[in-house]
Amino acid sequence: MFHLRTCAAKLRPLTASQTVKTFSQNKPAAIRTFQQIRCYSAPVAAEPFLSGTSSNYVEEMYCAWLENPKSVHKSWDIFFRNTNAGAPPGTAYQSPLSLSRSSLATVAHAQSLVEAQPNVDKLVEDHLAVQSLIRAYQIRGHHVAQLDPLGILDADLDSSVPADIISSTDKLDLAVFKDRLGMLTVGGFYGLDESDLDKVFHLPTTTFIGGQESALPLREIIRRLEMAYCQHIGVEFMFINDLEQCQWIRQKFETPGIMQFTNEEKRTLLARLVRSTRFEDFLQRKWSSEKRFGLEGCEVLIPALKTIIDKSSENGVDYVIMGMPHRGRLNVLANVIRKELEQIFCQFDSKLEAADEGSGDMKYHLGMYHRRINRVTDRNITLSLVANPSHLEAADPVVMGKTKAEQFYCGDTEGKKVMSILLHGDAAFAGQGIVYETFHLSDLPSYTTHGTVHVVVNNQIGFTTDPRMARSSPYPTDVARVVNAPIFHVNSDDPEAVMYVCKVAAEWRSTFHKDVVVDLVCYRRNGHNEMDEPMFTQPLMYKQIRKQKPVLQKYAELLVSQGVVNQPEYEEEISKYDKICEEAFTRSKDEKILHIKHWLDSPWPGFFTLDGQPRSMSCPSTGLEEDVLAHIGNVASSVPVENFTIHGGLSRILKTRKELVTNRTVDWALAEYMAFGSLLKEGIHVRLSGQDVERGTFSHRHHVLHDQNVDKKTCIPMNHLWPNQAPYTVCNSSLSEYGVLGFELGFAMASPNALVLWEAQFGDFNNMAQCIIDQFICPGQAKWVRQNGIVLLLPHGMEGMGPEHSSARPERFLQMCNDDPDVLPDLQENNFDINQLYDCNWIVVNCSTPGNFFHVLRRQILLPFRKPLIVFTPKSLLRHPEARTSFDEMLPGTHFHRVIPEDGPAAQDPNNVKRLLFCTGKVYYDLTRERKARGMTEQVAITRIEQLSPFPFDLLLKEAQKYPNAELAWCQEEHKNQGYYDYVKPRLRTTIDRAKPVWYAGRDPAAAPATGNKKTHLTELQRFLDTAFDLDAFKKFS
Ligand SMILES: Cc1ncc(C[n+]2csc(CCOP(=O)(O)OP(=O)(O)O)c2C)c(N)n1
């Protein structure tokens, strides 16, 4: 009974406050007596009916009894009195059958206490049954809700009625339930019959169907449960393991009469439906043969989104970031974000010229940013729709990342000011794994955006595919259950029901700051796009759709019949909007040029000049003063807080770091520290995210120190560098590449003044995020004129670690570079290197020294524009004794080296050099070791290409010219069809005007990136080193 008491205390404040008072003040004696006896001398298990869910019910009864013994049934009164009077366990209430098995003494005692109460067991059972029934509705009522506006397909793909739901049309007899459920006891599933329907039952605190009533006849209980759970709204929430949240939802949907709308609200809803519907009608009339992925069949989406935004604005949100697919996008741009209509209409003109460089994108992919007054709340609101590719759901994590960044920059630590709304199609929401990956970011401290409202345009079809062939879950939204997000399914032909769930969804987010899903069960009036014939594949569905009255018409008729509007008013609303469209259409004809930059989703005010140009075309030195380097180095090799015990092994690492600082050198980890720490000093936020980045996969970084004695006590020395430094965020991510890289890309979109880095555990795993790389990072600027300075750190290198821990696939990144291999650019151009960077779609580097890594990270921010930076980072070089850089190469005046020329004996007598080897990255160290071993330092020069793309034509030309008698060869440790060869070779040939061949020394072509056999690995290595230093190796080909 102790459980009862604690549970009752927990439940009370949420429901009847007067009971709390009674419970704590008026009946202390009763509680004490009860508790004493039941808690210490009578185990709960001794009462046969006190188990599982029934204990909740008994608890209800007990609380009610404490308040007023007459408020509960006589049987309960006797039971509780007996209990308080000291009835032994199991005897305060006994069924006749068990009584016969009890000891005679116990039975006699119990009977004397109970007095005459022959039907007590039936009453208890009936109350338990009613409570179970209420619970059944709460759990499974949505399966019975009428969600499909077409009335032909069940939204959960299952037409059966759950066995434990008794509806008002059911006859409470055995036959009905026998049909539904094989296992039956006499009296139906619950043992209720027709005669029970008019009996009054006390309602548990876990329901709000009573309103002011604490007891209702069963017939009314069923009716109210049906009203709450089985009309046009299906609520899925009982999987949420938080009582307060469940109570909140129950209250929102069960309270009688809660779904009320004022006439003004109804008129606003109608006006919004008019806009939504007539917008599509207008486009259809003007451009009947153009694809636009119209919203017909789900016109209610527009008022739905506006309601979510209104409600959120009312609750303090002033910035909403949205992501959505093709369906209804133009309508959302026009009627939610309020993009000028002429800007949308002119996009249908095939003669419109593109003003911006780059590919541009389809009109239903472009983004938008708009600040305006929300007319309902009279508050400022900024709306941003993130541009997205065709790849469904790919924008989800990007939207989340941008939202997180906007929250971060305005100090909105709880998501009260900035929020995101994500729209989905039903097939994509169910099918795309990124949806799941994004949900798993939703509650992580460094990734949470404190709740996203998801809206699914569930038109019950995916292109031509029937949902019964497209998913294995009942609903397309089941993925949301993993994060305990409530899911509100709603029939979209009931606009008021839709508005209600949208209000509740927005309130949910602002109350609990957790994700929520609104599933708009609708239909698609046309084919997948306006050109498609849906009857080929969905004939019956579309026969029904042809008969379906548009929702606007239905709702208008309803409001006219209710006298909320009259017919002329409705017609005037329509003609008013049609006129707006017509006028905008006329204006649109004046638009001759398409400026994609008018469709920017994330402007960076102040970063560019007013006409969008960089403020300069130069980059200052990326070096630092010696004292800055030393200071960062000292903090990096210490524990900057008191009373903090670090691991002994880490002490040794820090000691080694300290020695490096004393010797004025850096290794890889320290170089990174110097870059990050110095940017923080300059007010640049640095955010490093990825799997295990805090320590570093290779245990070299240690940016988060862990106290060895106190759980969760950590220290981030990087945040203890300077008094007014920018904050440093370093966060181990969930095990997702697609989700996390998308998120960081979104984070980097928000501001140019942040260094945002994503590190792959091993570079090999970047292909799990291929879509973010292919669709956003590589072509983002070309498609959407949006720059982004994200940095990808991709550990790469052939070290005998097998096919999946060796290659970040440089060949793929290089293949996607937009520079021309066959055209030598104008090398005399001022600021050639910066212009090249400005023109490229991304920068690809493979640094061979920590110092160069330091410079390239700093250059990323000191450049007057932003480009994505792909860095192939080393593994063994992290600890390689030669991979060190002196402070001298990091002082003011120093900079990133795109090429590191040979500077040994070969460079002293270049005419004598027989071979010039070009290479990149770690293989340089293998080559120099081998050259030394062979005594060929004068015959072979080795030049490192540190920046692969844009290709340093200018510097390499100088190198090639310096060694006139040398053969040229490219050496790489990767297989020939991989790595850099295919990218470098034609560019080197162009550099030297094809005067000489460029030979190859490296591994043979292969399907896998690396061997799994250590010995083979070493054999392959030796073989290509042999080729690299065999001065006759290429004679046979020439
Ligand atoms: C990742 C991805 N795969 C396939 C497609 C091709 N495609 C475009 S729309 C579509 C159907 C989408 O159905 P649903 O998500 O229900 O949205 P609807 O078009 O019905 O609004 C498909 C398969 C795509 N755009 N993206």
The ligand as an SDF file (V2000), in Angstrom:
LIG
                    3D

 26 27  0  0  0  0  0  0  0  0999 V2000
   15.7350   10.1230  -51.2790 C   0  0  0  0  0  0  0  0  0  0  0  0
   14.7460   10.1780  -52.4230 C   0  0  0  0  0  0  0  0  0  0  0  0
   14.3920    9.0430  -53.0380 N   0  0  0  0  0  0  0  0  0  0  0  0
   13.4990    9.0740  -54.0510 C   0  0  0  0  0  0  0  0  0  0  0  0
   12.9730   10.2540  -54.4810 C   0  0  0  0  0  0  0  0  0  0  0  0
   11.9940   10.2940  -55.6560 C   0  0  0  0  0  0  0  0  0  0  0  0
   10.6590   10.7350  -55.1480 N   0  0  0  0  0  0  0  0  0  0  0  0
   10.2560   11.9860  -55.3020 C   0  0  0  0  0  0  0  0  0  0  0  0
    8.7730   12.2420  -54.5730 S   0  0  0  0  0  0  0  0  0  0  0  0
    8.6350   10.6470  -54.1270 C   0  0  0  0  0  0  0  0  0  0  0  0
    7.4300   10.1730  -53.3710 C   0  0  0  0  0  0  0  0  0  0  0  0
    7.3430   10.8510  -52.0540 C   0  0  0  0  0  0  0  0  0  0  0  0
    6.2100   10.4470  -51.3890 O   0  0  0  0  0  0  0  0  0  0  0  0
    5.7870   11.1500  -50.0580 P   0  0  0  0  0  0  0  0  0  0  0  0
    6.9360   11.2540  -49.1360 O   0  0  0  0  0  0  0  0  0  0  0  0
    4.5980   10.4700  -49.5210 O   0  0  0  0  0  0  0  0  0  0  0  0
    5.4530   12.6350  -50.4920 O   0  0  0  0  0  0  0  0  0  0  0  0
    4.3430   13.1210  -51.5390 P   0  0  0  0  0  0  0  0  0  0  0  0
    5.0220   13.3060  -52.8550 O   0  0  0  0  0  0  0  0  0  0  0  0
    3.2870   12.1130  -51.5780 O   0  0  0  0  0  0  0  0  0  0  0  0
    3.8710   14.4090  -51.0130 O   0  0  0  0  0  0  0  0  0  0  0  0
    9.7460    9.9350  -54.5150 C   0  0  0  0  0  0  0  0  0  0  0  0
    9.9340    8.5070  -54.2740 C   0  0  0  0  0  0  0  0  0  0  0  0
   13.4280   11.4200  -53.8470 C   0  0  0  0  0  0  0  0  0  0  0  0
   13.0230   12.6190  -54.2160 N   0  0  0  0  0  0  0  0  0  0  0  0
   14.2700   11.3470  -52.8040 N   0  0  0  0  0  0  0  0  0  0  0  0
  1  2  1  0
  2  3  1  0
  2 26  2  0
  3  4  2  0
  4  5  1  0
  5  6  1  0
  5 24  2  0
  6  7  1  0
  7  8  2  0
  7 22  1  0
  8  9  1  0
  9 10  1  0
 10 11  1  0
 10 22  2  0
 11 12  1  0
 12 13  1  0
 13 14  1  0
 14 15  2  0
 14 16  1  0
 14 17  1  0
 17 18  1  0
 18 19  2  0
 18 20  1  0
 18 21  1  0
 22 23  1  0
 24 25  1  0
 24 26  1  0
M  CHG  1   7   1
M  END
$$$$
